[in-house]
């Protein structure tokens, strides 16, 4: 539920900033890809740590 709320808030903030021309579209796109990349790295690290607990 928290992840859905975060997507809604971040998406709404990006839409609001873009519609008021406070941040150019390319910067919003870069932030989206950066956020998605960091999220994937976090998920990968969590899964890697989880597999280490099962072995020991």
C-alpha angles and dihedrals in degrees: 000000000000092000091053090050090050091051091050094048095045093044092048092048091050092048092048094047092047095047092052091046092235091132124026118245094246090058091052090050091050091050091049092053092043091051093047091049093050091047090053091049090050092050091048092051091049092052092046091052090047092056091050091057092054094055098053 
